Amino acid sequence: MARILFLTTAHQYDDDRIFHHQAKELHKSGHEVKICSLSSDFKGILNGIEIESYPVLHLDTDAKIKVLRKVIEKFQPDCILCSEPLAVVASQKKRKRYSIIYDITEWYPAKRMVQRFPFPLNVFHAIRFFLIQLYAGFLSTHFIFGEGTKKFPLAYVFPFKKRLILPYYPDEIYIRKSIKNLTPNEIHLAYTGSFSKEKGIENFFNAADKLRKRNPQLTVKISLIGTPPKTDETYFSDLLSRYSWEHIIIKKPVAFEQFTETYIEADICFDLREMNLENHHCLPIKIFYYAASGKPVIYSDLKATRQHVEVSKFGHLVNPEDAESIAKIVENYLQNPELYSQHAQNARLEYEKYYNWDLIRKNFVQFIENAL
């Protein structure tokens, strides 16, 4: 039995990937597992996993490193899994005593990290953050990549370090299967996540608006599950004022275990985020949950999605700003309900064959145990 520690600054201690999949799997395999997060406040035992979490993201870098190193010193791990460069840097003080596995799930540096700086400072900080990422790669002993499109640059700068591709496939225990047949003259569209421009909430409204105008006899129901970031609260309120339709339901985010229950009434699930460099390298992970539930999808035609998911089996990849083309795709489902039913059935089958946690859990545990 090994002592395995997860360190994360930006993720909650009950993160779907860290806690609900990785940590639970390692605990089930007989290891002693602990999670330390710097973005939430909790101390205790959950499902046999020790949690020591502090709400200290507002502190400076040195203070956060001090908190993480204190946890490391107390727990004395055999292996540390880090989700961010800062966690890797905090782990390096006595690195010969344990493996440091860097789990790269974000494009780094993220757009949000540099957009607050004016030009040319944003260029300087982008380079600075990129160098920090390289330093984290240097300190790490192993890599885990959430998808192949995130291997740059670390897999190429450090080609001899062992690595694993570990997608975000969901465990069946978190899935509520809800395959539907279309109701005549009615369609229910769902959007989940952050109500922000970058994540595509306006593109979603524009597509729904075009669908309504082209089909005045059609009842269009909309489920919005999520919240706007503070910076976009006014922006989202303006959108709601502009599109003050009937049949719009807004639901607050729920616990991860209940996520797939929030959209069970939906016919089609959407992700129409902007097409930019960062998004092209980030796979929108909810597509696997939608597929597992049996929901056809309409997604932005992003590089990462094209490379990792055969969306044509159960949906469509689109230009997120082409509202008319998106409306025509929905109309095609309405005019050909057998195609909709085929895509709904295919979504679940694709999940069962290719996109579920059972297919990768053993590889993950084996990779960690080999790194000890």
FIZA-18305 format. One line per 3 residues: number of its first residue (from 0); their letters; for each residue x, y, z of N, C-alpha, C, O. Coordinates in steps of 0.1 Angstrom, whole numbers. Layout:
<rs>
NUM> a> X/Y/Z/X/Y/Z/X/Y/Z/X/Y/Z  ...
</rs>
This chain:
<rs>
0> mar> 8/-12/0/0/0/0/9/13/0/18/14/8  6/22/-9/14/34/-10/6/46/-5/-7/45/-4  13/56/-1/6/69/4/7/78/-8/17/83/-12
3> ilf> -5/82/-13/-6/90/-25/-13/103/-22/-24/103/-16  -7/114/-26/-12/127/-23/-16/135/-36/-8/135/-45  -28/140/-36/-32/149/-47/-30/164/-42/-35/167/-32
6> ltt> -24/172/-50/-22/186/-47/-29/194/-58/-26/192/-70  -37/203/-55/-43/212/-65/-46/226/-59/-50/227/-48  -44/236/-67/-46/250/-63/-60/254/-68/-68/260/-60
9> ahq> -63/252/-81/-75/257/-87/-87/248/-86/-98/254/-87  -86/235/-84/-97/226/-84/-102/224/-69/-95/225/-60  -115/222/-68/-121/219/-55/-116/205/-51/-112/197/-59
12> ydd> -117/202/-38/-113/189/-33/-122/178/-38/-117/167/-39  -134/181/-42/-144/171/-47/-145/171/-62/-155/168/-67  -134/176/-68/-134/177/-83/-137/163/-90/-134/153/-84
15> dri> -144/164/-101/-149/151/-107/-137/142/-111/-138/130/-110  -127/148/-117/-116/140/-121/-107/135/-109/-104/123/-108  -103/145/-101/-94/142/-90/-101/133/-79/-96/122/-76
18> fhh> -112/137/-74/-118/129/-63/-127/118/-68/-125/106/-64  -136/121/-77/-146/111/-80/-141/99/-89/-147/89/-90  -130/102/-96/-124/91/-105/-110/87/-100/-109/75/-96
21> qak> -101/95/-100/-87/91/-97/-85/87/-82/-81/76/-80  -89/95/-73/-87/92/-59/-95/80/-55/-90/71/-48  -107/80/-59/-116/68/-55/-110/55/-61/-110/45/-54
24> elh> -105/56/-73/-99/44/-79/-87/39/-72/-85/27/-70  -78/48/-68/-66/44/-61/-69/39/-47/-63/30/-42  -79/45/-40/-83/40/-27/-89/26/-28/-86/18/-20
27> ksg> -97/24/-38/-103/11/-41/-92/0/-43/-94/-12/-41  -81/5/-49/-70/-4/-52/-61/-7/-39/-51/-14/-40  -65/-1/-28/-58/-4/-16/-48/6/-11/-40/4/-1
30> hev> -47/18/-17/-37/28/-14/-43/38/-4/-55/40/-4  -35/44/4/-39/55/13/-38/68/5/-28/72/0  -50/75/4/-51/86/-5/-55/99/3/-64/98/12
33> kic> -49/110/-1/-52/123/5/-53/133/-6/-45/133/-16  -62/143/-4/-63/154/-13/-61/167/-6/-67/169/5  -53/176/-11/-52/189/-6/-55/199/-17/-49/199/-27
36> sls> -65/208/-14/-69/218/-24/-68/232/-17/-69/233/-5  -64/242/-25/-63/255/-20/-75/264/-24/-74/276/-22  -85/258/-29/-97/266/-34/-110/264/-26/-120/268/-31
39> sdf> -109/256/-15/-121/254/-7/-117/250/7/-106/247/9  -127/250/16/-124/248/30/-131/236/35/-143/235/36  -123/225/38/-129/213/43/-118/204/49/-107/203/43
42> kgi> -120/198/60/-111/188/66/-119/177/71/-128/178/79  -115/165/66/-123/153/71/-120/141/62/-111/141/54  -128/131/63/-127/119/55/-140/117/46/-151/117/52
45> lng> -138/115/33/-149/113/24/-146/100/16/-136/99/9  -155/90/18/-153/78/10/-139/71/13/-133/65/4  -134/73/25/-121/67/29/-109/75/24/-98/71/26
48> iei> -112/87/18/-101/96/13/-100/108/23/-110/114/26  -88/110/27/-86/122/36/-85/135/28/-79/136/18  -92/145/33/-93/158/27/-87/168/36/-91/169/48
51> esy> -78/176/31/-72/187/39/-72/199/29/-63/201/21  -83/207/30/-84/218/20/-85/231/27/-91/233/37  -79/242/20/-79/255/26/-83/265/16/-80/264/4
54> pvl> -91/275/20/-95/286/10/-85/297/10/-87/308/15  -73/295/3/-62/304/4/-57/309/-10/-46/313/-11  -66/308/-20/-62/313/-33/-58/327/-33/-51/332/-42
57> hld> -63/335/-24/-60/349/-23/-46/353/-18/-42/364/-19  -40/343/-12/-26/345/-7/-16/346/-18/-19/342/-29  -4/351/-14/6/352/-25/13/338/-27/10/329/-20
60> tda> 21/337/-37/26/325/-42/34/318/-30/33/306/-28  43/325/-24/51/319/-13/42/313/-2/45/302/3  32/320/2/23/315/12/16/302/8/14/293/16
63> kik> 11/302/-5/5/290/-9/14/278/-10/11/267/-6  27/280/-14/37/270/-15/39/264/0/41/253/2  40/274/9/42/270/23/31/261/28/34/251/35
66> vlr> 18/264/25/7/255/29/9/241/23/7/231/30  12/241/10/13/228/3/25/219/9/23/207/11  36/226/12/47/219/17/45/214/31/50/203/35
69> kvi> 37/221/38/33/216/52/25/204/51/27/194/59  16/203/42/8/191/40/17/179/35/16/168/40  26/182/26/36/171/22/44/166/33/45/154/35
72> ekf> 49/175/41/58/171/52/50/162/62/55/153/68  38/166/65/29/159/74/25/145/69/25/135/76  22/144/56/16/132/51/27/122/47/25/110/47
75> qpd> 39/127/43/50/118/39/46/109/27/46/97/29  42/114/16/37/106/5/48/98/-2/60/101/-2  44/87/-9/53/80/-18/51/85/-32/60/83/-41
78> cil> 40/92/-35/37/98/-48/28/110/-47/19/110/-39  31/120/-55/23/132/-55/17/134/-69/25/135/-79  4/136/-70/-2/140/-83/-6/154/-82/-13/159/-74
81> cse> 0/162/-91/-2/177/-91/-10/181/-103/-8/176/-114  -19/191/-101/-28/195/-112/-24/209/-118/-29/212/-128  -15/216/-111/-10/229/-116/5/230/-114/11/223/-105
84> pla> 11/239/-121/25/242/-120/29/245/-105/40/241/-100  21/253/-98/25/257/-85/26/245/-76/34/244/-67  17/236/-77/17/223/-69/30/215/-72/35/210/-63
87> vva> 34/215/-85/46/208/-88/58/215/-81/67/208/-76  59/228/-82/70/236/-76/70/233/-61/81/232/-55  58/233/-55/58/231/-40/63/217/-37/68/214/-26
90> sqk> 62/207/-46/66/193/-44/80/191/-45/85/180/-41  88/200/-51/102/197/-55/112/198/-44/123/194/-46  108/203/-32/118/205/-22/126/192/-18/138/193/-16
93> krk> 119/181/-17/125/168/-14/121/158/-24/117/147/-21  122/161/-37/116/153/-47/122/139/-48/115/131/-54  134/137/-43/140/123/-44/132/113/-36/134/101/-38
96> rys> 124/118/-27/117/109/-18/104/104/-24/98/94/-18  99/109/-34/87/105/-40/86/109/-55/94/117/-60  77/102/-62/74/106/-76/65/118/-76/57/120/-68
99> iiy> 68/126/-86/59/138/-89/53/136/-102/59/137/-113  40/134/-102/32/132/-115/24/144/-118/16/148/-110  26/150/-129/20/163/-133/8/159/-142/10/154/-153
102> dit> -4/161/-137/-16/158/-145/-21/171/-152/-27/179/-146  -18/171/-165/-21/183/-173/-35/182/-179/-37/175/-188  -44/191/-174/-58/191/-178/-62/204/-184/-73/206/-189
105> ewy> -53/214/-183/-56/228/-188/-46/232/-198/-34/228/-197  -50/240/-208/-41/247/-217/-34/258/-209/-40/266/-203  -20/258/-210/-13/267/-201/-3/275/-209/5/269/-217
108> pak> -3/288/-208/-11/296/-199/-25/298/-205/-27/300/-217  -35/297/-196/-49/300/-201/-51/314/-204/-44/323/-199  -61/316/-213/-64/330/-218/-67/339/-206/-63/351/-206
111> rmv> -75/334/-196/-79/342/-185/-67/347/-176/-68/357/-169  -55/340/-177/-44/344/-169/-37/356/-175/-30/363/-167  -38/359/-188/-31/370/-194/-40/381/-199/-35/392/-202
114> qrf> -53/379/-200/-62/389/-206/-64/401/-197/-68/412/-202  -60/400/-184/-62/412/-176/-50/422/-177/-51/433/-172  -40/418/-185/-28/426/-187/-29/433/-200/-33/427/-210
117> pfp> -26/446/-201/-26/453/-214/-14/450/-222/-4/445/-217  -15/452/-235/-4/450/-244/6/461/-241/3/472/-239  20/457/-241/26/445/-244/28/436/-231/35/425/-232
120> lnv> 23/440/-220/25/432/-208/19/418/-209/24/409/-203  8/417/-216/2/404/-218/11/394/-225/11/382/-222  19/399/-234/29/390/-241/40/386/-231/44/374/-231
123> fha> 45/395/-224/55/392/-214/50/382/-204/57/372/-201  38/383/-199/33/374/-189/30/360/-195/31/350/-189  25/360/-208/23/347/-215/36/340/-216/36/328/-213
126> irf> 47/346/-219/60/340/-219/64/335/-206/70/324/-204  62/344/-196/66/340/-182/58/327/-177/64/318/-172  45/327/-180/37/315/-176/41/303/-184/41/292/-178
129> fli> 45/305/-196/50/293/-204/63/288/-199/64/276/-198  72/296/-194/84/292/-188/82/285/-175/89/275/-172  72/289/-168/68/283/-155/63/269/-158/66/259/-151
132> qly> 55/267/-169/51/254/-173/62/245/-176/62/233/-173  72/250/-183/84/242/-187/91/238/-174/96/227/-173  92/247/-165/99/244/-152/92/233/-145/98/224/-139
135> agf> 79/234/-144/71/223/-138/73/210/-145/74/199/-139  74/210/-158/77/198/-166/90/192/-162/92/180/-161  100/201/-160/114/197/-157/114/190/-143/121/180/-141
138> lst> 106/195/-133/106/190/-120/98/177/-119/101/169/-110  89/175/-128/80/163/-127/88/151/-131/97/151/-139  84/139/-125/90/127/-130/81/119/-140/87/112/-148
141> hfi> 68/122/-140/59/116/-149/49/126/-154/46/136/-147  42/123/-165/31/132/-170/19/123/-172/19/112/-176  7/130/-169/-6/125/-174/-12/136/-182/-12/147/-177
144> fge> -17/133/-194/-23/143/-202/-38/140/-203/-42/128/-206  -47/150/-202/-61/148/-203/-65/144/-217/-75/137/-219  -58/149/-227/-60/145/-241/-47/148/-249/-38/155/-244
147> gtk> -46/142/-260/-34/143/-268/-31/157/-272/-19/161/-274  -41/166/-274/-38/180/-278/-32/188/-267/-28/199/-270  -31/183/-255/-24/190/-244/-10/185/-242/-3/190/-233
150> kfp> -5/176/-251/9/171/-249/20/182/-252/31/182/-246  16/192/-260/25/203/-263/25/213/-251/14/216/-246  37/217/-246/50/214/-251/58/203/-243/68/198/-248
153> lay> 52/199/-232/60/191/-223/64/177/-228/75/173/-226  55/170/-236/58/157/-241/70/158/-251/77/148/-254  71/170/-258/81/172/-268/95/177/-262/105/174/-267
156> vfp> 94/185/-252/106/190/-245/112/179/-236/124/179/-235  104/171/-231/108/160/-222/103/146/-227/95/140/-220  108/142/-239/103/130/-245/105/117/-238/99/107/-240
159> fkk> 115/117/-229/119/104/-222/112/102/-209/113/92/-203  104/112/-205/96/110/-193/84/102/-196/77/104/-206  81/93/-187/69/84/-190/57/92/-188/55/101/-180
162> rli> 47/88/-197/34/96/-197/23/87/-200/24/76/-206  11/92/-197/-2/85/-199/-12/95/-204/-13/106/-199  -20/90/-214/-31/98/-219/-43/93/-211/-47/81/-212
165> lpy> -49/101/-202/-61/97/-194/-72/106/-197/-73/117/-191  -81/102/-206/-93/111/-209/-102/112/-198/-101/106/-187  -112/120/-200/-122/124/-189/-134/115/-190/-145/120/-187
168> ypd> -133/102/-193/-144/93/-194/-151/91/-181/-144/89/-171  -164/92/-181/-171/91/-168/-174/76/-164/-175/67/-172  -174/74/-151/-178/62/-145/-193/60/-146/-201/70/-144
171> eiy> -198/48/-149/-212/46/-151/-221/49/-138/-232/52/-139  -215/49/-126/-222/52/-114/-227/66/-114/-236/69/-106  -221/75/-122/-225/89/-122/-235/92/-134/-238/104/-136
174> irk> -240/82/-141/-248/85/-153/-262/81/-151/-266/71/-145  -271/91/-155/-285/88/-156/-289/87/-170/-289/97/-178  -291/75/-175/-295/73/-189/-309/78/-192/-318/75/-184
177> sik> -310/86/-202/-323/92/-205/-325/94/-220/-326/105/-225  -325/83/-227/-328/83/-242/-342/87/-245/-351/81/-239  -345/96/-253/-358/101/-256/-362/99/-271/-354/97/-279
180> nlt> -375/100/-273/-381/101/-286/-386/116/-287/-391/121/-278  -385/122/-299/-390/135/-301/-405/136/-300/-412/128/-304  -409/147/-294/-423/151/-293/-427/160/-305/-420/170/-307
183> pne> -437/157/-313/-440/165/-324/-442/180/-321/-449/183/-310  -437/189/-329/-439/203/-327/-433/208/-314/-437/219/-309  -422/201/-309/-416/206/-297/-401/201/-297/-398/190/-302
186> ihl> -393/209/-291/-379/206/-290/-373/212/-277/-377/223/-273  -365/204/-270/-360/209/-257/-344/209/-259/-338/199/-261  -339/221/-257/-324/223/-259/-318/226/-246/-324/233/-237
189> ayt> -306/221/-243/-299/223/-231/-285/228/-232/-278/225/-242  -281/237/-223/-268/243/-222/-264/242/-208/-271/246/-199  -252/236/-205/-247/235/-191/-233/242/-190/-225/242/-200
192> gsf> -230/247/-179/-217/253/-176/-217/267/-173/-227/273/-168  -207/274/-177/-205/289/-174/-213/297/-185/-212/295/-197  -222/306/-180/-229/315/-189/-220/327/-192/-222/338/-187
195> ske> -211/324/-201/-201/335/-205/-200/335/-220/-204/325/-227  -196/346/-226/-194/348/-240/-184/338/-245/-186/331/-256  -173/336/-238/-162/327/-242/-167/313/-243/-163/305/-252
198> kgi> -176/309/-234/-181/295/-234/-193/293/-244/-198/282/-245  -198/304/-250/-207/303/-261/-222/305/-257/-230/300/-265  -225/311/-246/-239/313/-242/-247/321/-253/-258/319/-256
201> enf> -240/332/-258/-246/340/-268/-249/333/-281/-259/334/-287  -239/324/-285/-241/316/-297/-253/307/-295/-260/305/-305  -254/301/-283/-266/293/-281/-279/300/-282/-288/295/-288
204> fna> -280/312/-276/-292/320/-277/-295/324/-292/-306/324/-296  -284/328/-299/-286/332/-313/-292/320/-321/-300/322/-330  -287/308/-319/-291/296/-326/-306/293/-322/-314/290/-331
207> adk> -309/294/-310/-323/292/-305/-332/302/-311/-344/299/-315  -328/315/-312/-336/326/-317/-338/323/-332/-350/325/-337  -328/319/-339/-330/316/-354/-340/305/-356/-348/305/-365
210> lrk> -339/294/-347/-348/283/-348/-362/287/-346/-371/283/-353  -364/296/-336/-378/301/-333/-384/309/-344/-395/307/-348  -375/318/-350/-380/326/-361/-383/318/-374/-393/321/-381
213> rnp> -376/308/-376/-378/300/-388/-390/290/-386/-395/285/-396  -393/288/-373/-404/278/-371/-413/283/-360/-413/279/-349  -421/293/-363/-430/300/-353/-440/291/-347/-445/293/-336
216> qlt> -443/280/-353/-453/270/-348/-446/260/-338/-453/253/-331  -433/261/-337/-425/251/-328/-424/256/-314/-421/268/-312  -427/248/-304/-424/251/-290/-410/248/-287/-406/236/-287
219> vki> -402/258/-284/-388/256/-281/-386/258/-266/-388/269/-261  -382/247/-259/-380/247/-245/-364/248/-243/-357/241/-250  -360/255/-233/-346/257/-230/-343/254/-216/-349/260/-207
222> sli> -333/246/-213/-327/244/-200/-313/250/-199/-305/246/-207  -311/259/-190/-298/265/-187/-293/260/-174/-300/264/-164  -282/252/-173/-278/247/-160/-264/253/-158/-254/250/-164
225> gtp> -263/262/-148/-250/268/-145/-252/282/-139/-263/285/-134  -241/290/-139/-242/304/-135/-232/312/-143/-223/307/-149  -234/325/-144/-224/333/-151/-213/337/-141/-215/338/-129
228> pkt> -200/338/-147/-189/343/-138/-193/357/-135/-200/364/-141  -187/362/-124/-190/376/-119/-187/386/-130/-194/396/-131  -177/384/-138/-174/394/-148/-184/394/-159/-185/404/-167
231> det> -192/384/-161/-202/383/-171/-217/384/-166/-226/381/-174  -219/387/-154/-232/388/-148/-241/398/-156/-253/395/-159  -236/410/-158/-244/420/-165/-246/415/-180/-257/417/-185
234> yfs> -236/410/-186/-237/405/-200/-248/394/-201/-256/395/-210  -248/385/-191/-259/374/-191/-273/380/-189/-282/376/-195  -274/390/-180/-287/396/-177/-292/403/-190/-304/403/-192
237> dll> -283/409/-197/-287/416/-210/-292/406/-220/-302/408/-227  -285/394/-220/-290/384/-229/-304/379/-226/-313/377/-234  -306/377/-213/-320/372/-208/-330/383/-211/-342/379/-215
240> sry> -327/396/-210/-336/406/-214/-339/406/-229/-351/408/-233  -329/404/-237/-331/404/-251/-339/392/-256/-347/393/-265  -337/380/-249/-344/368/-253/-353/363/-242/-351/353/-236
243> swe> -363/372/-239/-372/369/-227/-383/360/-232/-395/365/-234  -380/348/-235/-390/338/-241/-397/331/-230/-393/331/-218  -408/324/-234/-414/314/-225/-405/301/-226/-396/300/-234
246> hii> -408/293/-216/-401/280/-216/-386/280/-214/-379/271/-219  -381/290/-207/-367/290/-203/-366/287/-188/-371/293/-180  -358/276/-186/-356/272/-172/-342/273/-168/-333/268/-176
249> ikk> -339/280/-158/-325/282/-153/-323/275/-140/-330/277/-130  -313/265/-140/-310/257/-128/-296/260/-123/-287/262/-131  -295/261/-110/-282/263/-104/-274/250/-105/-279/239/-107
252> pva> -260/251/-105/-252/239/-106/-255/230/-94/-259/234/-83  -254/217/-96/-257/207/-86/-244/199/-83/-234/201/-89  -245/191/-72/-234/182/-69/-231/173/-81/-239/170/-89
255> feq> -218/170/-83/-213/162/-95/-222/150/-97/-225/146/-108  -225/143/-86/-232/130/-87/-246/132/-93/-251/122/-98  -252/144/-92/-265/146/-98/-265/153/-111/-275/157/-117
258> fte> -253/156/-117/-252/164/-129/-260/158/-140/-268/166/-146  -260/146/-143/-267/140/-155/-282/140/-153/-289/138/-162  -287/143/-141/-301/144/-138/-306/157/-142/-319/159/-144
261> tyi> -298/167/-143/-302/181/-146/-307/183/-160/-315/192/-163  -303/175/-169/-307/177/-183/-315/165/-189/-315/163/-201  -321/157/-180/-328/144/-185/-339/148/-195/-343/139/-203
264> ead> -346/159/-194/-357/163/-202/-352/168/-216/-360/170/-225  -339/171/-217/-334/177/-230/-334/167/-241/-332/155/-239  -336/172/-253/-335/164/-265/-321/165/-271/-316/155/-276
267> icf> -315/177/-271/-302/180/-277/-294/188/-267/-299/198/-261  -281/185/-265/-272/192/-256/-262/200/-265/-257/195/-275  -259/212/-261/-251/221/-269/-238/225/-261/-238/226/-249
270> dlr> -228/228/-269/-216/235/-265/-211/242/-277/-205/237/-286  -213/255/-277/-210/264/-288/-199/274/-284/-200/286/-287  -189/270/-277/-179/279/-273/-171/285/-284/-171/279/-295
273> emn> -164/296/-282/-156/303/-292/-145/294/-297/-140/286/-291  -142/297/-310/-131/289/-316/-118/298/-315/-116/307/-323  -110/294/-306/-97/301/-304/-86/291/-301/-89/279/-299
276> len> -74/296/-300/-63/286/-298/-64/278/-285/-62/265/-286  -68/284/-274/-70/276/-262/-81/265/-263/-79/254/-260  -92/270/-268/-104/260/-270/-101/249/-280/-105/238/-278
279> hhc> -93/252/-290/-89/242/-300/-81/230/-293/-81/219/-298  -74/234/-282/-66/224/-275/-72/218/-263/-66/211/-255  -85/222/-260/-92/217/-248/-105/210/-252/-114/215/-258
282> lpi> -105/197/-248/-117/189/-252/-128/192/-241/-126/190/-229  -140/197/-246/-151/199/-237/-156/185/-231/-162/178/-238  -154/183/-219/-155/169/-213/-169/165/-211/-172/153/-210
285> kif> -179/174/-211/-193/170/-208/-198/162/-220/-209/156/-219  -192/163/-231/-196/155/-243/-197/140/-240/-206/133/-245  -189/135/-231/-189/121/-227/-201/118/-218/-207/107/-218
288> yya> -205/128/-210/-216/126/-201/-229/127/-209/-239/119/-207  -230/136/-219/-241/136/-228/-243/123/-235/-254/118/-236  -232/118/-241/-232/106/-248/-237/94/-239/-246/86/-243
291> asg> -232/94/-227/-236/83/-218/-250/84/-214/-257/73/-212  -256/96/-214/-270/97/-211/-279/94/-223/-291/92/-222  -273/94/-235/-281/91/-247/-286/104/-254/-297/104/-259
294> kpv> -278/115/-253/-282/127/-259/-274/131/-271/-262/132/-271  -281/133/-283/-274/139/-294/-268/153/-290/-274/160/-282  -257/157/-297/-251/169/-293/-248/178/-306/-247/173/-317
297> iys> -247/191/-303/-243/200/-314/-231/208/-307/-234/216/-297  -219/207/-312/-207/212/-306/-199/221/-316/-200/219/-328  -192/230/-311/-182/238/-319/-172/228/-325/-168/218/-319
300> dlk> -169/231/-337/-159/223/-345/-145/226/-341/-138/233/-348  -141/221/-329/-128/223/-324/-119/212/-326/-123/200/-328  -106/215/-328/-96/205/-331/-96/193/-321/-96/182/-325
303> atr> -96/196/-308/-95/186/-298/-107/176/-299/-106/164/-298  -119/182/-301/-131/174/-303/-131/165/-315/-134/153/-314  -126/171/-326/-125/163/-338/-116/151/-337/-118/140/-341
306> qhv> -104/153/-330/-94/143/-328/-98/132/-319/-94/121/-321  -106/135/-309/-108/125/-298/-122/119/-298/-124/109/-291  -132/125/-305/-146/120/-304/-151/119/-319/-150/128/-326
309> evs> -158/108/-322/-164/106/-335/-178/112/-334/-188/104/-333  -179/125/-334/-192/131/-331/-203/128/-341/-215/128/-338  -199/126/-353/-209/123/-364/-218/112/-361/-228/110/-367
312> kfg> -213/103/-352/-222/91/-349/-234/95/-341/-244/89/-341  -233/107/-333/-244/110/-324/-246/125/-324/-252/130/-314  -242/133/-334/-244/147/-334/-237/154/-345/-234/148/-355
315> hlv> -234/167/-343/-228/175/-353/-218/185/-347/-219/190/-336  -207/187/-355/-197/198/-352/-200/209/-362/-202/208/-374  -200/222/-356/-205/233/-364/-196/245/-361/-188/246/-352
318> npe> -198/255/-370/-193/269/-367/-202/275/-357/-214/277/-360  -198/277/-345/-207/282/-334/-214/295/-337/-224/298/-330  -209/303/-346/-215/316/-349/-225/315/-361/-231/325/-364
321> dae> -226/303/-367/-235/302/-378/-249/297/-373/-252/285/-374  -257/306/-368/-269/303/-362/-279/296/-371/-286/287/-368  -279/300/-384/-288/294/-393/-285/280/-396/-294/272/-397
324> sia> -272/276/-398/-269/262/-400/-272/254/-388/-277/242/-390  -270/259/-376/-274/252/-364/-289/249/-364/-293/238/-360  -297/260/-367/-311/258/-367/-315/248/-377/-325/240/-374
327> kiv> -309/247/-388/-313/237/-399/-310/223/-394/-317/214/-398  -299/221/-386/-296/208/-381/-307/203/-371/-311/192/-372  -312/213/-363/-323/209/-354/-335/206/-362/-342/197/-359
330> eny> -338/214/-372/-350/212/-381/-349/198/-387/-359/191/-389  -337/194/-391/-335/181/-398/-339/169/-388/-345/159/-392  -335/171/-375/-339/161/-365/-355/161/-364/-360/150/-364
333> lqn> -361/172/-364/-375/173/-363/-382/167/-375/-393/160/-374  -377/169/-387/-382/163/-399/-379/149/-401/-386/142/-408  -369/144/-394/-364/130/-395/-362/124/-381/-351/122/-377
336> pel> -373/122/-374/-372/117/-360/-365/104/-359/-359/100/-349  -365/96/-370/-357/83/-370/-342/86/-369/-335/78/-363  -337/97/-375/-323/101/-374/-320/105/-360/-310/101/-355
339> ysq> -329/112/-354/-327/116/-340/-326/104/-331/-317/103/-323  -335/94/-333/-335/82/-325/-322/74/-327/-317/69/-317  -318/74/-339/-305/67/-342/-294/73/-335/-285/67/-329
342> haq> -293/87/-335/-282/94/-329/-283/92/-314/-272/91/-307  -295/92/-308/-296/90/-294/-291/76/-289/-284/75/-279  -295/66/-297/-291/53/-294/-275/52/-296/-268/45/-288
345> nar> -270/58/-307/-256/57/-310/-248/64/-299/-237/59/-295  -253/75/-293/-246/82/-283/-243/72/-271/-231/71/-266  -253/65/-267/-251/56/-255/-242/44/-259/-233/40/-251
348> ley> -243/39/-272/-235/28/-276/-220/33/-277/-211/25/-273  -218/45/-282/-204/50/-283/-198/51/-269/-186/48/-268  -205/56/-260/-200/57/-246/-197/43/-241/-186/41/-235
351> eky> -206/33/-243/-203/20/-237/-191/13/-244/-183/6/-237  -189/16/-257/-178/10/-264/-164/17/-262/-154/11/-261  -165/30/-262/-152/38/-263/-149/48/-252/-138/52/-250
354> ynw> -160/53/-245/-158/65/-237/-161/64/-223/-166/73/-217  -159/52/-217/-163/50/-203/-151/47/-194/-141/41/-199  -152/50/-182/-141/49/-172/-136/34/-171/-124/32/-168
357> dli> -145/25/-172/-140/11/-171/-129/7/-181/-121/-2/-178  -129/14/-192/-119/11/-202/-105/16/-198/-95/11/-204  -104/25/-189/-91/32/-186/-87/31/-172/-76/35/-168
360> rkn> -96/26/-163/-92/26/-149/-80/18/-145/-72/22/-137  -79/6/-151/-67/-3/-148/-54/4/-153/-44/3/-146  -55/10/-165/-42/16/-170/-38/28/-161/-26/30/-159
363> fvq> -47/35/-155/-44/46/-146/-37/41/-134/-27/45/-130  -44/31/-127/-38/25/-115/-24/19/-118/-15/21/-110  -23/12/-129/-10/6/-132/1/16/-134/12/14/-130
366> fie> -3/27/-141/7/38/-143/12/44/-130/24/46/-128  3/46/-121/6/52/-108/15/42/-100/25/46/-94  11/30/-100/19/20/-92/33/18/-98/42/15/-91
369> nal> 34/19/-111/47/17/-117/56/29/-114/68/29/-115  49/41/-111/57/53/-108/62/53/-94/71/62/-90  58/44/-85/62/45/-71/76/41/-69/81/41/-58
</rs>
